[in-house]
Amino acid sequence: MSPHILVSAGEASGDLYAAQLVERLRARFPQAQFFGCAGARMQAAGVEPVVDARSLAVV
């Protein structure tokens, strides 16, 4: 059974850091599944978006 890991970021810098974290975790645990509130960088890193963080952006 592969681990399912929730990762959430609601703004651009969090999206960047979370994407880097996911890439490093995936290198150590290639079977892991990642999902959560994800922006473009997290989605590019393979995080399945439950909520697209870009829809939460507020100025």
N, CA, C and O atoms as a Tripos MOL2 file, in Angstrom:
@<TRIPOS>MOLECULE
protein
  236   235    59     0     0
PROTEIN
NO_CHARGES

@<TRIPOS>ATOM
      1 N           0.8470   -1.1840    0.0000 N.3       1 MET1
      2 CA          0.0000    0.0000    0.0000 C.3       1 MET1
      3 C           0.8910    1.2450    0.0000 C.2       1 MET1
      4 O           1.8100    1.3590    0.8120 O.2       1 MET1
      5 N           0.6190    2.1540   -0.8950 N.am      2 SER2
      6 CA          1.4220    3.3780   -0.9740 C.3       2 SER2
      7 C           0.8740    4.4420   -0.0270 C.2       2 SER2
      8 O          -0.3400    4.5760    0.1260 O.2       2 SER2
      9 N           1.7730    5.1990    0.6070 N.am      3 PRO3
     10 CA          1.3060    6.2600    1.5060 C.3       3 PRO3
     11 C           0.6550    7.3990    0.7380 C.2       3 PRO3
     12 O           1.0950    7.7500   -0.3570 O.2       3 PRO3
     13 N          -0.3820    7.9680    1.3070 N.am      4 HIS4
     14 CA         -1.0470    9.1440    0.7570 C.3       4 HIS4
     15 C          -0.7080   10.3170    1.6620 C.2       4 HIS4
     16 O          -0.9700   10.2780    2.8650 O.2       4 HIS4
     17 N          -0.1230   11.3640    1.0810 N.am      5 ILE5
     18 CA          0.3860   12.4840    1.8670 C.3       5 ILE5
     19 C          -0.3120   13.7670    1.4480 C.2       5 ILE5
     20 O          -0.3040   14.1380    0.2740 O.2       5 ILE5
     21 N          -0.9160   14.4420    2.4250 N.am      6 LEU6
     22 CA         -1.5740   15.7270    2.1990 C.3       6 LEU6
     23 C          -0.5330   16.8360    2.2780 C.2       6 LEU6
     24 O           0.2190   16.9250    3.2490 O.2       6 LEU6
     25 N          -0.4950   17.6820    1.2490 N.am      7 VAL7
     26 CA          0.3890   18.8440    1.2160 C.3       7 VAL7
     27 C          -0.4860   20.0310    0.8490 C.2       7 VAL7
     28 O          -1.2800   19.9530   -0.0880 O.2       7 VAL7
     29 N          -0.3490   21.1260    1.5790 N.am      8 SER8
     30 CA         -1.2120   22.2760    1.3350 C.3       8 SER8
     31 C          -0.4130   23.5720    1.3560 C.2       8 SER8
     32 O           0.4040   23.7990    2.2490 O.2       8 SER8
     33 N          -0.6610   24.4180    0.3620 N.am      9 ALA9
     34 CA         -0.0400   25.7500    0.3070 C.3       9 ALA9
     35 C          -1.0510   26.6980   -0.3210 C.2       9 ALA9
     36 O          -1.6970   26.3650   -1.3150 O.2       9 ALA9
     37 N          -1.1800   27.8710    0.2640 N.am     10 GLY10
     38 CA         -2.1870   28.8120   -0.2170 C.3      10 GLY10
     39 C          -1.6360   30.0390   -0.9080 C.2      10 GLY10
     40 O          -2.3970   30.9200   -1.3100 O.2      10 GLY10
     41 N          -0.3050   30.1110   -1.0540 N.am     11 GLU11
     42 CA          0.2650   31.2680   -1.7390 C.3      11 GLU11
     43 C           1.5600   30.8500   -2.4330 C.2      11 GLU11
     44 O           2.0230   29.7240   -2.2520 O.2      11 GLU11
     45 N           2.1510   31.7520   -3.2320 N.am     12 ALA12
     46 CA          3.2320   31.4050   -4.1570 C.3      12 ALA12
     47 C           4.4810   30.8460   -3.4790 C.2      12 ALA12
     48 O           5.0320   29.8520   -3.9530 O.2      12 ALA12
     49 N           4.9440   31.4500   -2.3890 N.am     13 SER13
     50 CA          6.1760   30.9400   -1.7730 C.3      13 SER13
     51 C           5.9400   29.5680   -1.1410 C.2      13 SER13
     52 O           6.8180   28.7070   -1.1890 O.2      13 SER13
     53 N           4.7780   29.3640   -0.5590 N.am     14 GLY14
     54 CA          4.4440   28.0500   -0.0170 C.3      14 GLY14
     55 C           4.3570   27.0020   -1.1070 C.2      14 GLY14
     56 O           4.7620   25.8570   -0.9050 O.2      14 GLY14
     57 N           3.8340   27.3810   -2.2570 N.am     15 ASP15
     58 CA          3.7410   26.4870   -3.4070 C.3      15 ASP15
     59 C           5.1400   26.0680   -3.8490 C.2      15 ASP15
     60 O           5.3770   24.8960   -4.1440 O.2      15 ASP15
     61 N           6.0630   27.0210   -3.8950 N.am     16 LEU16
     62 CA          7.4470   26.7400   -4.2920 C.3      16 LEU16
     63 C           8.1080   25.7760   -3.3050 C.2      16 LEU16
     64 O           8.6720   24.7600   -3.7110 O.2      16 LEU16
     65 N           8.0380   26.0940   -2.0100 N.am     17 TYR17
     66 CA          8.6880   25.2490   -1.0040 C.3      17 TYR17
     67 C           8.0450   23.8660   -0.9250 C.2      17 TYR17
     68 O           8.7440   22.8650   -0.7670 O.2      17 TYR17
     69 N           6.7410   23.8060   -1.0320 N.am     18 ALA18
     70 CA          6.0540   22.5140   -0.9800 C.3      18 ALA18
     71 C           6.4170   21.6570   -2.1900 C.2      18 ALA18
     72 O           6.5760   20.4430   -2.0620 O.2      18 ALA18
     73 N           6.5500   22.2770   -3.3640 N.am     19 ALA19
     74 CA          6.9460   21.5350   -4.5650 C.3      19 ALA19
     75 C           8.3360   20.9300   -4.3760 C.2      19 ALA19
     76 O           8.5720   19.7830   -4.7550 O.2      19 ALA19
     77 N           9.2510   21.6970   -3.7930 N.am     20 GLN20
     78 CA         10.6010   21.1850   -3.5360 C.3      20 GLN20
     79 C          10.5630   20.0360   -2.5290 C.2      20 GLN20
     80 O          11.2740   19.0430   -2.6860 O.2      20 GLN20
     81 N           9.7380   20.1720   -1.5030 N.am     21 LEU21
     82 CA          9.5850   19.1090   -0.5110 C.3      21 LEU21
     83 C           9.0480   17.8360   -1.1610 C.2      21 LEU21
     84 O           9.5600   16.7430   -0.9140 O.2      21 LEU21
     85 N           8.0170   17.9800   -1.9920 N.am     22 VAL22
     86 CA          7.4180   16.8220   -2.6630 C.3      22 VAL22
     87 C           8.4500   16.1310   -3.5480 C.2      22 VAL22
     88 O           8.5210   14.9020   -3.5670 O.2      22 VAL22
     89 N           9.2470   16.8980   -4.2770 N.am     23 GLU23
     90 CA         10.2720   16.3040   -5.1460 C.3      23 GLU23
     91 C          11.2700   15.4860   -4.3270 C.2      23 GLU23
     92 O          11.6620   14.3950   -4.7410 O.2      23 GLU23
     93 N          11.6780   15.9970   -3.1840 N.am     24 ARG24
     94 CA         12.6320   15.2720   -2.3350 C.3      24 ARG24
     95 C          11.9900   14.0380   -1.6880 C.2      24 ARG24
     96 O          12.6170   12.9830   -1.5950 O.2      24 ARG24
     97 N          10.7480   14.1800   -1.2450 N.am     25 LEU25
     98 CA         10.0570   13.0240   -0.6740 C.3      25 LEU25
     99 C           9.8260   11.9480   -1.7260 C.2      25 LEU25
    100 O           9.9600   10.7590   -1.4350 O.2      25 LEU25
    101 N           9.4820   12.3510   -2.9420 N.am     26 ARG26
    102 CA          9.2350   11.3890   -4.0140 C.3      26 ARG26
    103 C          10.5120   10.6150   -4.3530 C.2      26 ARG26
    104 O          10.4530    9.4340   -4.6980 O.2      26 ARG26
    105 N          11.6700   11.2870   -4.2540 N.am     27 ALA27
    106 CA         12.9390   10.6050   -4.5160 C.3      27 ALA27
    107 C          13.1890    9.4960   -3.4840 C.2      27 ALA27
    108 O          13.7400    8.4470   -3.8190 O.2      27 ALA27
    109 N          12.7860    9.7290   -2.2430 N.am     28 ARG28
    110 CA         12.9810    8.7320   -1.1770 C.3      28 ARG28
    111 C          11.8530    7.7140   -1.1090 C.2      28 ARG28
    112 O          12.0710    6.5600   -0.7400 O.2      28 ARG28
    113 N          10.6450    8.1440   -1.4670 N.am     29 PHE29
    114 CA          9.4580    7.2880   -1.3770 C.3      29 PHE29
    115 C           8.6970    7.3490   -2.7090 C.2      29 PHE29
    116 O           7.6430    7.9800   -2.7870 O.2      29 PHE29
    117 N           9.2200    6.7010   -3.7470 N.am     30 PRO30
    118 CA          8.6180    6.8320   -5.0870 C.3      30 PRO30
    119 C           7.1760    6.3410   -5.1880 C.2      30 PRO30
    120 O           6.4560    6.7270   -6.1090 O.2      30 PRO30
    121 N           6.7490    5.5000   -4.2560 N.am     31 GLN31
    122 CA          5.3840    4.9730   -4.2910 C.3      31 GLN31
    123 C           4.3690    5.9220   -3.6610 C.2      31 GLN31
    124 O           3.1650    5.6840   -3.7610 O.2      31 GLN31
    125 N           4.8290    6.9920   -3.0150 N.am     32 ALA32
    126 CA          3.9310    7.9120   -2.3050 C.3      32 ALA32
    127 C           3.0110    8.6620   -3.2680 C.2      32 ALA32
    128 O           3.3980    8.9960   -4.3880 O.2      32 ALA32
    129 N           1.7980    8.9150   -2.8110 N.am     33 GLN33
    130 CA          0.8030    9.6990   -3.5430 C.3      33 GLN33
    131 C           0.6290   11.0170   -2.7990 C.2      33 GLN33
    132 O           0.4580   11.0220   -1.5790 O.2      33 GLN33
    133 N           0.6710   12.1410   -3.5240 N.am     34 PHE34
    134 CA          0.5420   13.4550   -2.9110 C.3      34 PHE34
    135 C          -0.7290   14.1350   -3.4050 C.2      34 PHE34
    136 O          -1.0600   14.0570   -4.5880 O.2      34 PHE34
    137 N          -1.4360   14.7990   -2.5020 N.am     35 PHE35
    138 CA         -2.6510   15.5170   -2.8630 C.3      35 PHE35
    139 C          -2.8020   16.7080   -1.9360 C.2      35 PHE35
    140 O          -2.1670   16.7630   -0.8840 O.2      35 PHE35
    141 N          -3.6460   17.6680   -2.3230 N.am     36 GLY36
    142 CA         -3.9160   18.7970   -1.4390 C.3      36 GLY36
    143 C          -4.2570   20.0760   -2.1680 C.2      36 GLY36
    144 O          -4.6190   20.0660   -3.3450 O.2      36 GLY36
    145 N          -4.1360   21.1790   -1.4480 N.am     37 CYS37
    146 CA         -4.3410   22.5160   -1.9990 C.3      37 CYS37
    147 C          -3.0430   22.8850   -2.7030 C.2      37 CYS37
    148 O          -2.0440   23.1820   -2.0470 O.2      37 CYS37
    149 N          -3.0500   22.8670   -4.0300 N.am     38 ALA38
    150 CA         -1.8080   22.9650   -4.7930 C.3      38 ALA38
    151 C          -1.8730   24.0460   -5.8590 C.2      38 ALA38
    152 O          -2.8780   24.2050   -6.5520 O.2      38 ALA38
    153 N          -0.7870   24.7760   -5.9710 N.am     39 GLY39
    154 CA         -0.6220   25.7510   -7.0440 C.3      39 GLY39
    155 C           0.0850   25.0950   -8.2210 C.2      39 GLY39
    156 O           0.2460   23.8750   -8.2600 O.2      39 GLY39
    157 N           0.5040   25.9120   -9.1780 N.am     40 ALA40
    158 CA          1.1060   25.4060  -10.4110 C.3      40 ALA40
    159 C           2.3840   24.6060  -10.1580 C.2      40 ALA40
    160 O           2.5840   23.5590  -10.7740 O.2      40 ALA40
    161 N           3.2400   25.0760   -9.2730 N.am     41 ARG41
    162 CA          4.5110   24.3710   -9.0260 C.3      41 ARG41
    163 C           4.2830   23.0280   -8.3440 C.2      41 ARG41
    164 O           4.9310   22.0370   -8.6840 O.2      41 ARG41
    165 N           3.3740   22.9950   -7.3950 N.am     42 MET42
    166 CA          3.0750   21.7230   -6.7360 C.3      42 MET42
    167 C           2.4490   20.7440   -7.7210 C.2      42 MET42
    168 O           2.7630   19.5540   -7.7010 O.2      42 MET42
    169 N           1.5720   21.2360   -8.5740 N.am     43 GLN43
    170 CA          0.9620   20.3620   -9.5670 C.3      43 GLN43
    171 C           2.0170   19.8280  -10.5250 C.2      43 GLN43
    172 O           1.9620   18.6630  -10.9170 O.2      43 GLN43
    173 N           2.9880   20.6750  -10.9100 N.am     44 ALA44
    174 CA          4.0740   20.2300  -11.7820 C.3      44 ALA44
    175 C           4.9360   19.1750  -11.0890 C.2      44 ALA44
    176 O           5.5230   18.3180  -11.7510 O.2      44 ALA44
    177 N           5.0150   19.2340   -9.7590 N.am     45 ALA45
    178 CA          5.7800   18.2520   -8.9820 C.3      45 ALA45
    179 C           4.9930   16.9600   -8.7740 C.2      45 ALA45
    180 O           5.5190   15.9970   -8.2140 O.2      45 ALA45
    181 N           3.7400   16.9330   -9.2210 N.am     46 GLY46
    182 CA          2.9530   15.7110   -9.1420 C.3      46 GLY46
    183 C           1.9170   15.6620   -8.0460 C.2      46 GLY46
    184 O           1.3800   14.5950   -7.7480 O.2      46 GLY46
    185 N           1.6240   16.8050   -7.4350 N.am     47 VAL47
    186 CA          0.5860   16.8450   -6.4010 C.3      47 VAL47
    187 C          -0.7800   16.9040   -7.0830 C.2      47 VAL47
    188 O          -1.0180   17.7660   -7.9290 O.2      47 VAL47
    189 N          -1.6640   15.9990   -6.7170 N.am     48 GLU48
    190 CA         -3.0300   15.9850   -7.2480 C.3      48 GLU48
    191 C          -3.8190   17.0800   -6.5440 C.2      48 GLU48
    192 O          -4.0090   17.0170   -5.3290 O.2      48 GLU48
    193 N          -4.2830   18.0870   -7.2900 N.am     49 PRO49
    194 CA         -4.9900   19.1860   -6.6190 C.3      49 PRO49
    195 C          -6.4060   18.7980   -6.2000 C.2      49 PRO49
    196 O          -7.2240   18.4050   -7.0330 O.2      49 PRO49
    197 N          -6.6830   18.9090   -4.9240 N.am     50 VAL50
    198 CA         -8.0460   18.7910   -4.4140 C.3      50 VAL50
    199 C          -8.6930   20.1630   -4.5400 C.2      50 VAL50
    200 O          -9.8710   20.2890   -4.8740 O.2      50 VAL50
    201 N          -7.8860   21.1920   -4.2620 N.am     51 VAL51
    202 CA         -8.2580   22.5940   -4.4540 C.3      51 VAL51
    203 C          -7.0940   23.2500   -5.1750 C.2      51 VAL51
    204 O          -5.9400   23.0610   -4.7910 O.2      51 VAL51
    205 N          -7.3850   24.0210   -6.2190 N.am     52 ASP52
    206 CA         -6.3390   24.7670   -6.9200 C.3      52 ASP52
    207 C          -6.0570   26.0360   -6.1230 C.2      52 ASP52
    208 O          -6.9390   26.8820   -5.9720 O.2      52 ASP52
    209 N          -4.8340   26.1740   -5.6120 N.am     53 ALA53
    210 CA         -4.4720   27.3100   -4.7600 C.3      53 ALA53
    211 C          -4.6600   28.6400   -5.4760 C.2      53 ALA53
    212 O          -4.8800   29.6640   -4.8300 O.2      53 ALA53
    213 N          -4.5780   28.6360   -6.7940 N.am     54 ARG54
    214 CA         -4.7470   29.8940   -7.5360 C.3      54 ARG54
    215 C          -6.1590   30.4460   -7.3750 C.2      54 ARG54
    216 O          -6.3720   31.6500   -7.5200 O.2      54 ARG54
    217 N          -7.1200   29.5870   -7.0780 N.am     55 SER55
    218 CA         -8.4950   30.0600   -6.8740 C.3      55 SER55
    219 C          -8.6590   30.7500   -5.5210 C.2      55 SER55
    220 O          -9.6750   31.4000   -5.2780 O.2      55 SER55
    221 N          -7.6670   30.6130   -4.6420 N.am     56 LEU56
    222 CA         -7.7280   31.2230   -3.3180 C.3      56 LEU56
    223 C          -6.9710   32.5360   -3.2370 C.2      56 LEU56
    224 O          -7.0380   33.2270   -2.2210 O.2      56 LEU56
    225 N          -6.2520   32.8890   -4.2920 N.am     57 ALA57
    226 CA         -5.4060   34.0820   -4.2660 C.3      57 ALA57
    227 C          -6.2400   35.3400   -4.0500 C.2      57 ALA57
    228 O          -7.2430   35.5640   -4.7280 O.2      57 ALA57
    229 N          -5.8050   36.1500   -3.0960 N.am     58 VAL58
    230 CA         -6.4840   37.4000   -2.7730 C.3      58 VAL58
    231 C          -5.4310   38.4880   -2.6790 C.2      58 VAL58
    232 O          -4.3570   38.2830   -2.1140 O.2      58 VAL58
    233 N          -5.7510   39.6450   -3.2370 N.am     59 VAL59
    234 CA         -4.8170   40.7780   -3.1640 C.3      59 VAL59
    235 C          -5.3540   41.7780   -2.1710 C.2      59 VAL59
    236 O          -4.7340   42.8160   -1.9430 O.2      59 VAL59
@<TRIPOS>BOND
     1     1     2 1
     2     2     3 1
     3     3     4 2
     4     3     5 am
     5     5     6 1
     6     6     7 1
     7     7     8 2
     8     7     9 am
     9     9    10 1
    10    10    11 1
    11    11    12 2
    12    11    13 am
    13    13    14 1
    14    14    15 1
    15    15    16 2
    16    15    17 am
    17    17    18 1
    18    18    19 1
    19    19    20 2
    20    19    21 am
    21    21    22 1
    22    22    23 1
    23    23    24 2
    24    23    25 am
    25    25    26 1
    26    26    27 1
    27    27    28 2
    28    27    29 am
    29    29    30 1
    30    30    31 1
    31    31    32 2
    32    31    33 am
    33    33    34 1
    34    34    35 1
    35    35    36 2
    36    35    37 am
    37    37    38 1
    38    38    39 1
    39    39    40 2
    40    39    41 am
    41    41    42 1
    42    42    43 1
    43    43    44 2
    44    43    45 am
    45    45    46 1
    46    46    47 1
    47    47    48 2
    48    47    49 am
    49    49    50 1
    50    50    51 1
    51    51    52 2
    52    51    53 am
    53    53    54 1
    54    54    55 1
    55    55    56 2
    56    55    57 am
    57    57    58 1
    58    58    59 1
    59    59    60 2
    60    59    61 am
    61    61    62 1
    62    62    63 1
    63    63    64 2
    64    63    65 am
    65    65    66 1
    66    66    67 1
    67    67    68 2
    68    67    69 am
    69    69    70 1
    70    70    71 1
    71    71    72 2
    72    71    73 am
    73    73    74 1
    74    74    75 1
    75    75    76 2
    76    75    77 am
    77    77    78 1
    78    78    79 1
    79    79    80 2
    80    79    81 am
    81    81    82 1
    82    82    83 1
    83    83    84 2
    84    83    85 am
    85    85    86 1
    86    86    87 1
    87    87    88 2
    88    87    89 am
    89    89    90 1
    90    90    91 1
    91    91    92 2
    92    91    93 am
    93    93    94 1
    94    94    95 1
    95    95    96 2
    96    95    97 am
    97    97    98 1
    98    98    99 1
    99    99   100 2
   100    99   101 am
   101   101   102 1
   102   102   103 1
   103   103   104 2
   104   103   105 am
   105   105   106 1
   106   106   107 1
   107   107   108 2
   108   107   109 am
   109   109   110 1
   110   110   111 1
   111   111   112 2
   112   111   113 am
   113   113   114 1
   114   114   115 1
   115   115   116 2
   116   115   117 am
   117   117   118 1
   118   118   119 1
   119   119   120 2
   120   119   121 am
   121   121   122 1
   122   122   123 1
   123   123   124 2
   124   123   125 am
   125   125   126 1
   126   126   127 1
   127   127   128 2
   128   127   129 am
   129   129   130 1
   130   130   131 1
   131   131   132 2
   132   131   133 am
   133   133   134 1
   134   134   135 1
   135   135   136 2
   136   135   137 am
   137   137   138 1
   138   138   139 1
   139   139   140 2
   140   139   141 am
   141   141   142 1
   142   142   143 1
   143   143   144 2
   144   143   145 am
   145   145   146 1
   146   146   147 1
   147   147   148 2
   148   147   149 am
   149   149   150 1
   150   150   151 1
   151   151   152 2
   152   151   153 am
   153   153   154 1
   154   154   155 1
   155   155   156 2
   156   155   157 am
   157   157   158 1
   158   158   159 1
   159   159   160 2
   160   159   161 am
   161   161   162 1
   162   162   163 1
   163   163   164 2
   164   163   165 am
   165   165   166 1
   166   166   167 1
   167   167   168 2
   168   167   169 am
   169   169   170 1
   170   170   171 1
   171   171   172 2
   172   171   173 am
   173   173   174 1
   174   174   175 1
   175   175   176 2
   176   175   177 am
   177   177   178 1
   178   178   179 1
   179   179   180 2
   180   179   181 am
   181   181   182 1
   182   182   183 1
   183   183   184 2
   184   183   185 am
   185   185   186 1
   186   186   187 1
   187   187   188 2
   188   187   189 am
   189   189   190 1
   190   190   191 1
   191   191   192 2
   192   191   193 am
   193   193   194 1
   194   194   195 1
   195   195   196 2
   196   195   197 am
   197   197   198 1
   198   198   199 1
   199   199   200 2
   200   199   201 am
   201   201   202 1
   202   202   203 1
   203   203   204 2
   204   203   205 am
   205   205   206 1
   206   206   207 1
   207   207   208 2
   208   207   209 am
   209   209   210 1
   210   210   211 1
   211   211   212 2
   212   211   213 am
   213   213   214 1
   214   214   215 1
   215   215   216 2
   216   215   217 am
   217   217   218 1
   218   218   219 1
   219   219   220 2
   220   219   221 am
   221   221   222 1
   222   222   223 1
   223   223   224 2
   224   223   225 am
   225   225   226 1
   226   226   227 1
   227   227   228 2
   228   227   229 am
   229   229   230 1
   230   230   231 1
   231   231   232 2
   232   231   233 am
   233   233   234 1
   234   234   235 1
   235   235   236 2
@<TRIPOS>SUBSTRUCTURE
     1 MET1         2 RESIDUE 1 A MET
     2 SER2         6 RESIDUE 1 A SER
     3 PRO3        10 RESIDUE 1 A PRO
     4 HIS4        14 RESIDUE 1 A HIS
     5 ILE5        18 RESIDUE 1 A ILE
     6 LEU6        22 RESIDUE 1 A LEU
     7 VAL7        26 RESIDUE 1 A VAL
     8 SER8        30 RESIDUE 1 A SER
     9 ALA9        34 RESIDUE 1 A ALA
    10 GLY10       38 RESIDUE 1 A GLY
    11 GLU11       42 RESIDUE 1 A GLU
    12 ALA12       46 RESIDUE 1 A ALA
    13 SER13       50 RESIDUE 1 A SER
    14 GLY14       54 RESIDUE 1 A GLY
    15 ASP15       58 RESIDUE 1 A ASP
    16 LEU16       62 RESIDUE 1 A LEU
    17 TYR17       66 RESIDUE 1 A TYR
    18 ALA18       70 RESIDUE 1 A ALA
    19 ALA19       74 RESIDUE 1 A ALA
    20 GLN20       78 RESIDUE 1 A GLN
    21 LEU21       82 RESIDUE 1 A LEU
    22 VAL22       86 RESIDUE 1 A VAL
    23 GLU23       90 RESIDUE 1 A GLU
    24 ARG24       94 RESIDUE 1 A ARG
    25 LEU25       98 RESIDUE 1 A LEU
    26 ARG26      102 RESIDUE 1 A ARG
    27 ALA27      106 RESIDUE 1 A ALA
    28 ARG28      110 RESIDUE 1 A ARG
    29 PHE29      114 RESIDUE 1 A PHE
    30 PRO30      118 RESIDUE 1 A PRO
    31 GLN31      122 RESIDUE 1 A GLN
    32 ALA32      126 RESIDUE 1 A ALA
    33 GLN33      130 RESIDUE 1 A GLN
    34 PHE34      134 RESIDUE 1 A PHE
    35 PHE35      138 RESIDUE 1 A PHE
    36 GLY36      142 RESIDUE 1 A GLY
    37 CYS37      146 RESIDUE 1 A CYS
    38 ALA38      150 RESIDUE 1 A ALA
    39 GLY39      154 RESIDUE 1 A GLY
    40 ALA40      158 RESIDUE 1 A ALA
    41 ARG41      162 RESIDUE 1 A ARG
    42 MET42      166 RESIDUE 1 A MET
    43 GLN43      170 RESIDUE 1 A GLN
    44 ALA44      174 RESIDUE 1 A ALA
    45 ALA45      178 RESIDUE 1 A ALA
    46 GLY46      182 RESIDUE 1 A GLY
    47 VAL47      186 RESIDUE 1 A VAL
    48 GLU48      190 RESIDUE 1 A GLU
    49 PRO49      194 RESIDUE 1 A PRO
    50 VAL50      198 RESIDUE 1 A VAL
    51 VAL51      202 RESIDUE 1 A VAL
    52 ASP52      206 RESIDUE 1 A ASP
    53 ALA53      210 RESIDUE 1 A ALA
    54 ARG54      214 RESIDUE 1 A ARG
    55 SER55      218 RESIDUE 1 A SER
    56 LEU56      222 RESIDUE 1 A LEU
    57 ALA57      226 RESIDUE 1 A ALA
    58 VAL58      230 RESIDUE 1 A VAL
    59 VAL59      234 RESIDUE 1 A VAL
